Amino acid sequence: ASAAAVRSQCNTTRGNEVHSILRWAKESGKSVGIVTTTRVNHATPSAAYAHCVDRDWYSDGEMPQDAIEGGCKDIARQLFENIPNIDVIMGGGRKYMYPKNTSDVEYPSERKHSGTRRDGRNLVEEWSIRTSKLNGHYVWNRSQLNSLNPRNVDYLLGLFEPGDMLYENERNAETDPSLTEMVEIAIKILMKNPRGFYLLVEGGRIDHGHHEGKANQALHEAVQMDLAIGLAGRLTSEYDTLTVVTADHSHV
């Protein structure tokens, strides 16, 4: 939404929506994707597909009742409904896709990782059904991701943690892919489209390390982002690919 919208006031959403470059790319026939180390419905990735007056409305479980009654949609739901068939989606945020109190597949005994949705919907299952005949694949760990052949995958949903993904230097390399690994598979899937592609990549936990005063974690996250940029450069050609690297804000 534009600056005319007022934070947390549902009724200021309508008429103040702003279309994104991801939507423009999809409408022009390109393949599109989102890769992040945060939740896939966190602030930066959601700017590519959602129209929401509160960045914290990850699922309807985080929304006030008046906003739900006012017709506003949570960000997780918008991920699957606003721009049909985003080709590649990878990051964290698994718990926002499942009904409240649904045990997480990776951490079944930890209630803080359980589903949060009040509407009872299973968005992962809905996505899987919708893409089952379109070479769609849902994965939640690194081994499942690495078992895929990008040539045989047209749609990919990868949700590797209930919330944000872990810091790179705390990551379990057996269960969670690195940012670089996610970027490689994303590009190999998207580049099959002769009309081209748009891919948003966020090294989103650099910021978190700074907020938490964790210099070591922030540095490792920045290195991983640098490696991902280098890989993207090697997989594409500067003659037909524009790569933009920027920061949404910085810390001093």
GULUMLUM-405254 format. One line per field, with one value per residue: residue number from 1; residue in one letter; x, y, z of N, C-alpha, C in turn. Coordinates in pm, whole numbers, plus 50000, padded with zeros to 5 digits. Example, Ala and Ser with C-alpha at 12.3 -4.5 7.8 and 13.67 -1.06 7.14 Angstrom:
// GULUMLUM-405254
resi = c(1,2) $
resn = c(a,s) $
nx = c(51319,51285) $
ny = c(49431,49775) $
nz = c(50780,50708) $
cax = c(51230,51367) $
cay = c(49550,49894) $
caz = c(50780,50714) $
cx = c(51320,51290) $
cy = c(49670,50003) $
cz = c(50780,50787) $
***
This chain:
// GULUMLUM-405254
resi = c(1,2,3,4,5,6,7,8,9,10,11,12,13,14,15,16,17,18,19,20,21,22,23,24,25,26,27,28,29,30,31,32,33,34,35,36,37,38,39,40,41,42,43,44,45,46,47,48,49,50,51,52,53,54,55,56,57,58,59,60,61,62,63,64,65,66,67,68,69,70,71,72,73,74,75,76,77,78,79,80,81,82,83,84,85,86,87,88,89,90,91,92,93,94,95,96,97,98,99,100,101,102,103,104,105,106,107,108,109,110,111,112,113,114,115,116,117,118,119,120,121,122,123,124,125,126,127,128,129,130,131,132,133,134,135,136,137,138,139,140,141,142,143,144,145,146,147,148,149,150,151,152,153,154,155,156,157,158,159,160,161,162,163,164,165,166,167,168,169,170,171,172,173,174,175,176,177,178,179,180,181,182,183,184,185,186,187,188,189,190,191,192,193,194,195,196,197,198,199,200,201,202,203,204,205,206,207,208,209,210,211,212,213,214,215,216,217,218,219,220,221,222,223,224,225,226,227,228,229,230,231,232,233,234,235,236,237,238,239,240,241,242,243,244,245,246,247,248,249,250,251,252) $
resn = c(a,s,a,a,a,v,r,s,q,c,n,t,t,r,g,n,e,v,h,s,i,l,r,w,a,k,e,s,g,k,s,v,g,i,v,t,t,t,r,v,n,h,a,t,p,s,a,a,y,a,h,c,v,d,r,d,w,y,s,d,g,e,m,p,q,d,a,i,e,g,g,c,k,d,i,a,r,q,l,f,e,n,i,p,n,i,d,v,i,m,g,g,g,r,k,y,m,y,p,k,n,t,s,d,v,e,y,p,s,e,r,k,h,s,g,t,r,r,d,g,r,n,l,v,e,e,w,s,i,r,t,s,k,l,n,g,h,y,v,w,n,r,s,q,l,n,s,l,n,p,r,n,v,d,y,l,l,g,l,f,e,p,g,d,m,l,y,e,n,e,r,n,a,e,t,d,p,s,l,t,e,m,v,e,i,a,i,k,i,l,m,k,n,p,r,g,f,y,l,l,v,e,g,g,r,i,d,h,g,h,h,e,g,k,a,n,q,a,l,h,e,a,v,q,m,d,l,a,i,g,l,a,g,r,l,t,s,e,y,d,t,l,t,v,v,t,a,d,h,s,h,v) $
nx = c(50084,50033,50173,49946,49790,49700,49874,49774,49506,49251,49054,49180,49313,49202,49213,49455,49648,49963,50120,50364,50703,50732,50473,50438,50629,50531,50286,50377,50459,50685,50875,50860,51008,51073,51313,51426,51589,51444,51106,50879,50667,50750,50857,51012,50996,50713,50642,50655,50425,50200,49928,49901,49817,49957,50259,50293,50085,50102,49962,49609,49591,49740,49601,49373,49030,48848,48976,48976,48701,48658,48739,49006,49301,49528,49892,50017,49810,49768,50001,49952,49722,49704,49878,49851,50011,50300,50618,50846,50900,51077,51197,51150,50876,50676,50477,50269,50110,49948,49664,49563,49741,49828,50072,50417,50607,50879,50944,50769,50702,50722,50534,50541,50605,50389,50100,49930,49694,49362,49149,49136,49245,49471,49728,49949,49877,49664,49804,49966,49780,49677,49897,49974,49949,50107,50377,50455,50621,50643,50865,51032,51278,51640,51743,51524,51497,51741,51707,51557,51525,51587,51504,51277,51095,50848,50707,50782,50766,50922,50953,51136,51164,50967,50943,51152,51443,51734,52029,52315,52558,52458,52304,52155,52306,52212,51938,51849,51876,52136,52141,52266,52238,51960,51921,52055,51902,51658,51714,51783,51541,51373,51501,51438,51230,51174,51106,51219,51295,51208,51361,51347,51577,51653,51883,51797,51860,52086,52025,51879,52082,52226,52032,52014,52261,52458,52740,52901,52719,52584,52790,52853,52611,52616,52835,52732,52529,52685,52814,52591,52519,52744,52719,52475,52555,52729,52558,52397,52382,52545,52472,52203,52079,51975,52111,52038,52166,52097,52039,51781,51786,52043,52274,52450) $
ny = c(49881,50234,50543,50665,50491,50391,50266,49953,50008,49872,49965,50153,50040,49972,50111,50227,50057,49943,49842,49587,49524,49255,49169,49306,49175,48910,48946,49013,48780,48662,48436,48421,48476,48431,48447,48412,48459,48512,48494,48394,48559,48793,49139,49246,49041,49028,49272,49239,49113,49155,49354,49535,49682,49641,49511,49301,49123,48836,48590,48513,48473,48664,48892,49160,49118,49301,49378,49146,49109,49334,49268,49251,49076,48834,48824,48580,48445,48620,48577,48348,48408,48667,48713,48487,48172,48223,48137,48035,48000,48046,48008,48086,48052,47863,47801,47982,47897,47691,47541,47659,47536,47308,47063,47122,46992,46953,47025,46886,46872,47123,47382,47651,47656,47566,47562,47869,47964,48086,48047,47787,47692,47510,47619,47525,47269,47337,47477,47272,47094,47254,47285,47033,46902,47054,47027,47094,47128,47076,47138,47084,47056,47040,46808,46715,46930,46921,46686,46738,46784,47061,47088,46944,47072,47312,47471,47571,47540,47611,47574,47616,47654,47711,47981,48257,48165,47997,48163,48178,48076,47916,47735,47420,47213,46983,46990,47246,47455,47671,48026,48063,47809,47795,48006,47915,47692,47820,48002,47820,47697,47913,48026,47874,47975,48122,48386,48514,48614,48723,48763,48796,48830,48797,48861,48845,48827,48959,49211,49138,49035,49269,49424,49272,49302,49122,49076,48877,48691,48862,48927,48677,48633,48840,48764,48530,48638,48779,48565,48449,48649,48643,48384,48406,48582,48422,48230,48364,48598,48904,49038,49010,49030,49215,49294,49400,49523,49608,49782,49789,49943,50071,49990,50155) $
nz = c(50000,49950,50089,50168,50304,50636,50910,51034,51004,50858,50677,50523,50320,50064,49743,49779,49696,49563,49271,49202,49078,49044,48985,48742,48587,48584,48454,48205,48102,48200,48413,48771,49094,49450,49698,50023,50342,50557,50683,50428,50411,50522,50563,50332,50116,50101,50000,49733,49651,49818,49954,50218,50532,50760,50849,51019,51000,50951,50935,50960,51225,51351,51316,51406,51503,51389,51156,51005,50975,50830,50582,50511,50408,50535,50508,50432,50304,50091,49951,49803,49665,49548,49323,49096,49093,49147,49050,49188,49531,49818,50151,50497,50736,50769,50966,50941,50743,50812,50989,51315,51594,51462,51451,51387,51114,51146,51405,51601,51875,51980,52075,52007,51746,51610,51386,51293,51184,51193,51030,50956,50723,50512,50362,50227,50144,49975,49777,49681,49570,49368,49199,49130,48883,48732,48737,48998,49313,49661,49924,50239,50352,50319,50189,50043,49869,49728,49594,49377,49025,48847,48582,48564,48718,48752,48923,49249,49596,49884,50220,50486,50759,51059,51133,51074,50879,51009,51140,50924,51032,51228,51114,51041,50838,50727,50724,50646,50359,50227,50154,49908,49791,49761,49580,49355,49265,49225,49013,48810,48764,48691,48467,48252,48113,47806,47780,47983,48330,48665,48973,49316,49568,49903,50152,50433,50704,50775,50861,51093,51253,51303,51441,51673,51777,51704,51576,51460,51351,51172,50994,50878,50749,50561,50407,50294,50138,49957,49828,49707,49526,49358,49252,49116,48919,48772,48671,48496,48218,48160,47939,47890,48132,48406,48707,49024,49319,49643,49957,50199,50426,50645,50911,51170) $
cax = c(50000,50108,50180,49812,49735,49735,49913,49680,49367,49211,48972,49262,49384,49141,49241,49593,49740,50070,50163,50508,50776,50706,50346,50461,50704,50441,50187,50442,50491,50809,50865,50895,51040,51111,51401,51463,51629,51343,50980,50838,50566,50812,50837,51067,50930,50570,50625,50647,50296,50090,49879,49864,49845,50038,50358,50290,49970,50159,49846,49493,49611,49803,49517,49259,48903,48783,49042,48925,48562,48662,48772,49149,49357,49663,49997,50038,49702,49792,50111,49900,49600,49710,49942,49842,50123,50439,50683,50937,50889,51161,51236,51086,50737,50586,50365,50160,50035,49872,49563,49610,49777,49880,50212,50512,50665,51018,50949,50633,50677,50739,50407,50564,50622,50265,50024,49872,49577,49232,49046,49138,49298,49606,49766,50046,49800,49590,49902,50011,49671,49664,50013,50012,49958,50187,50515,50477,50679,50661,50972,51054,51415,51747,51757,51414,51530,51853,51665,51482,51594,51519,51446,51147,51017,50801,50664,50849,50740,51012,50938,51236,51154,50836,50955,51268,51545,51837,52150,52401,52656,52385,52219,52175,52331,52142,51795,51820,51968,52190,52084,52326,52177,51825,51931,52096,51788,51558,51753,51778,51399,51315,51567,51383,51131,51242,51070,51297,51244,51237,51384,51381,51657,51679,51965,51721,51900,52194,51954,51846,52205,52256,51935,52041,52399,52535,52828,52947,52609,52559,52899,52835,52496,52660,52921,52645,52463,52788,52830,52472,52529,52844,52662,52374,52629,52785,52449,52329,52469,52527,52420,52057,52031,52003,52119,52038,52196,52072,51999,51662,51838,52171,52296,52581) $
cay = c(50000,50360,50616,50712,50393,50413,50137,49873,50045,49793,50037,50245,49958,49980,50233,50270,49949,49976,49721,49564,49480,49112,49159,49349,49069,48796,48982,49021,48645,48612,48358,48507,48401,48497,48369,48491,48385,48542,48431,48434,48664,48903,49270,49265,48959,49056,49393,49197,49054,49182,49489,49517,49800,49605,49411,49191,49038,48722,48505,48574,48458,48787,49006,49190,49070,49402,49378,49028,49139,49442,49213,49250,48942,48821,48824,48445,48417,48701,48516,48247,48451,48795,48691,48341,48091,48266,48013,47985,48065,47975,48079,48033,48095,47747,47793,48072,47833,47577,47571,47680,47419,47198,47041,47143,46867,46942,47044,46850,46885,47262,47449,47783,47638,47511,47647,47990,48011,48072,48013,47643,47658,47458,47684,47440,47164,47400,47505,47143,47043,47342,47274,46892,46864,47159,47005,47167,47049,47139,47077,47154,47038,47051,46686,46716,47032,46873,46570,46786,46822,47185,47074,46880,47149,47440,47548,47522,47604,47556,47640,47537,47677,47765,48126,48290,48063,48018,48231,48090,48003,47831,47652,47277,47193,46864,47016,47376,47499,47805,48122,48034,47687,47830,48092,47834,47615,47915,48052,47710,47675,48032,48061,47791,48055,48201,48528,48572,48596,48820,48695,48879,48756,48876,48814,48924,48816,49054,49312,49084,49028,49404,49461,49198,49327,49000,49109,48755,48640,48958,48916,48553,48652,48926,48682,48439,48720,48806,48441,48433,48745,48590,48268,48456,48639,48313,48155,48450,48676,49049,49092,49011,49024,49329,49256,49517,49488,49726,49759,49870,50041,50023,50011,50209) $
caz = c(50000,49944,50215,50204,50396,50777,50965,51112,50977,50742,50578,50441,50221,49932,49668,49802,49657,49468,49201,49214,48959,49028,48913,48604,48518,48564,48354,48073,48059,48259,48536,48884,49215,49575,49785,50139,50463,50658,50645,50293,50427,50596,50500,50197,50013,50086,49919,49593,49615,49911,49983,50359,50611,50877,50811,51116,50978,50879,50909,51025,51369,51402,51279,51493,51448,51305,51024,50934,50939,50732,50452,50484,50402,50590,50406,50382,50209,49972,49876,49712,49597,49476,49193,49081,49044,49156,49010,49292,49662,49914,50272,50616,50752,50753,51061,50902,50634,50866,51092,51452,51676,51382,51487,51278,51066,51190,51551,51642,52019,52022,52043,51949,51602,51554,51296,51353,51112,51258,50931,50934,50591,50496,50238,50157,50078,49866,49671,49626,49485,49252,49109,49117,48742,48667,48780,49122,49422,49791,50004,50366,50401,50219,50110,49946,49769,49646,49515,49261,48901,48805,48449,48577,48815,48701,49039,49369,49725,49985,50349,50557,50903,51097,51127,50991,50872,51110,51093,50846,51115,51322,51028,51032,50695,50679,50709,50584,50255,50239,50058,49778,49736,49717,49462,49239,49216,49176,48881,48713,48730,48626,48341,48144,48040,47702,47791,48092,48466,48771,49099,49432,49665,50023,50264,50530,50844,50802,50940,51225,51330,51347,51544,51795,51820,51681,51464,51395,51267,51064,50897,50804,50660,50452,50321,50219,50036,49856,49752,49625,49415,49266,49184,49020,48806,48691,48607,48400,48131,48176,47814,47889,48270,48494,48847,49112,49458,49725,50096,50230,50520,50699,51053,51204) $
cx = c(50088,50106,50045,49744,49784,49761,49804,49534,49322,49141,49050,49339,49332,49166,49383,49695,49841,50116,50315,50570,50754,50575,50365,50530,50613,50341,50245,50491,50620,50779,50913,50921,51081,51197,51444,51509,51537,51220,50940,50729,50617,50808,50887,51001,50784,50544,50612,50509,50177,50053,49824,49903,49925,50130,50355,50169,50011,50052,49728,49501,49677,49719,49408,49130,48838,48846,48994,48783,48554,48705,48920,49202,49498,49764,50021,49933,49723,49905,50060,49781,49615,49764,49945,49971,50256,50522,50771,50921,50974,51201,51178,50939,50634,50461,50246,50071,49940,49771,49624,49628,49816,50029,50302,50580,50807,51033,50812,50602,50688,50617,50428,50580,50496,50194,49953,49737,49447,49124,49045,49197,49441,49655,49867,49974,49723,49683,49943,49907,49664,49778,50052,50028,50039,50334,50550,50530,50688,50769,50987,51192,51514,51758,51646,51444,51637,51817,51592,51574,51521,51453,51306,51055,50977,50754,50726,50811,50829,51001,51021,51238,51014,50833,51067,51363,51655,51954,52242,52498,52591,52297,52255,52186,52262,51994,51761,51922,52024,52121,52137,52264,52035,51828,51966,51978,51680,51591,51742,51635,51346,51373,51520,51284,51202,51211,51141,51233,51279,51251,51424,51456,51688,51769,51913,51768,52029,52141,51924,51969,52245,52162,51968,52184,52488,52622,52873,52841,52584,52665,52884,52716,52535,52749,52835,52570,52560,52810,52711,52474,52630,52792,52561,52442,52685,52677,52376,52430,52440,52472,52267,51996,52073,52001,52131,52063,52182,52040,51877,51692,51966,52182,52436,52607) $
cy = c(50125,50427,50673,50615,50422,50278,50080,49910,49982,49875,50139,50170,49985,50115,50283,50161,49998,49845,49711,49522,49330,49091,49198,49238,48950,48826,48993,48884,48587,48521,48446,48423,48489,48401,48458,48402,48420,48457,48480,48541,48778,49029,49281,49174,48993,49183,49359,49147,49098,49330,49484,49639,49768,49489,49288,49099,48915,48619,48571,48560,48579,48911,49032,49150,49172,49409,49260,49054,49249,49396,49213,49107,48941,48802,48685,48409,48495,48643,48419,48295,48576,48782,48541,48280,48165,48139,47952,48068,47984,48065,48009,48071,47986,47754,47879,48013,47725,47619,47577,47546,47296,47182,47061,47012,46845,46950,47010,46871,47029,47344,47585,47776,47583,47612,47761,48031,47983,48029,47864,47599,47603,47508,47602,47330,47221,47427,47376,47084,47122,47321,47128,46847,46965,47148,47089,47076,47134,47064,47154,47128,47033,46927,46676,46814,46981,46753,46611,46813,46945,47175,47014,46953,47282,47532,47486,47607,47536,47637,47562,47556,47729,47917,48163,48171,48096,48097,48131,48010,47923,47730,47505,47242,47070,46892,47146,47411,47638,47897,48092,47912,47715,47912,48010,47757,47706,47962,47941,47676,47791,48058,47974,47869,48142,48350,48595,48554,48715,48742,48796,48790,48845,48800,48886,48919,48892,49160,49263,49076,49165,49448,49397,49218,49206,49019,48985,48699,48732,48946,48789,48564,48736,48850,48589,48515,48749,48683,48418,48526,48695,48473,48312,48515,48533,48236,48234,48526,48825,49113,49097,49009,49147,49280,49382,49470,49614,49685,49846,49974,49986,50056,50067,50191) $
cz = c(50000,50081,50257,50300,50538,50843,51057,51092,50846,50635,50496,50333,50080,49866,49683,49768,49554,49403,49201,49081,48936,48951,48766,48524,48487,48453,48213,48025,48113,48378,48651,49009,49330,49656,49900,50253,50579,50626,50506,50296,50515,50509,50357,50094,49993,50006,49771,49553,49700,49916,50124,50440,50738,50841,50902,51099,50894,50843,50977,51177,51433,51374,51383,51424,51355,51166,50940,50886,50834,50594,50418,50491,50462,50477,50348,50277,50079,49886,49771,49629,49510,49334,49171,49029,49035,49141,49119,49419,49759,50031,50393,50619,50744,50841,51022,50794,50684,50973,51231,51524,51595,51413,51366,51243,51120,51342,51612,51790,52069,51977,51978,51796,51534,51465,51367,51291,51186,51160,50896,50801,50600,50360,50158,50079,49958,49747,49602,49532,49355,49151,49080,48973,48661,48703,48903,49232,49549,49867,50134,50425,50285,50131,50006,49833,49673,49560,49388,49142,48846,48668,48454,48676,48753,48813,49164,49490,49827,50113,50451,50709,50934,51092,51032,50984,50973,51051,51024,50932,51227,51247,51038,50883,50640,50652,50636,50476,50287,50139,49918,49713,49686,49589,49338,49180,49160,49035,48775,48673,48646,48487,48224,48058,47936,47709,47908,48228,48554,48901,49207,49531,49784,50122,50388,50674,50875,50898,51081,51313,51384,51459,51678,51846,51804,51556,51388,51300,51147,50955,50812,50707,50539,50354,50234,50108,49922,49767,49659,49505,49311,49186,49078,48897,48714,48615,48499,48316,48148,48049,47812,48029,48347,48638,48932,49254,49543,49867,50125,50339,50578,50846,51075,51354) $
***
